[in-house]
Structures are given as C-alpha cells and as structure tokens.
Amino acid sequence: MLLPRPVEWDAAALTELERIAGHEPRAAARALIAAERMGESGYDEGRPTAEPRVRYRPPYRPGERLGLYYAVTPTAFRIIWVVDARTLRSLP
C-alpha cells in the first residue's frame, strides 16, 4: 500500500532550485511539481544511486530537465539535491 508523504527540502536543494528558477523558471516549476506528485501519491519514482539510501528521479515527462536526488524516510520524501540532467556524464 502506498502512503502519501510530505516533501521536505534540504536547504542546499532548495537554494539550487531557487537559483535555477532565476533563469529556467519552467524547469524549476516542473521539478517542484514532480516532487509534490511523488509525495502525494507515495510512489517512489526513482532509482538507486551509489550513495546508500539516496535515490535519483530522472526527468521522465516531456519538458522536464531537472533530476532529483532524494531519500525516502518513514515520514517524508526528503529532496537532497536538484541537478540539470543534461549535465550528468552518466545516469546514477
């Protein structure tokens, strides 16, 4: 059973999202919507990374550019970092 969880943003991730919003507001908005959608549905859309307990949600939908690094805690989806997926050398 999927349980909705609130989305929590680490300070660094929120700062990065705000920075990106300054020059790519649509991409930032879509990342925010993707995070909230994960929280509302409780569905973990990401894949494992080399970092223990950290997952990566790539931009799946058309128009999305930003990937989200996050952790699933018992009470929340905690967004750790936001990255422009076009700059990654390889996918996590």
ZISULZI-V329196 format. One record per helix or strand. SS is the DSSP state (H for helix, E for strand). FROM is the first residue (numbers start at 1). TO is the last residue. If there is no record, write none. Layout:
ss: <SS SS>
from: <FROM FROM>
to: <TO TO>
This chain:
ss: <E H H E E E E H>
from: <6 11 25 47 55 66 76 85>
to: <9 23 41 48 57 72 84 87>
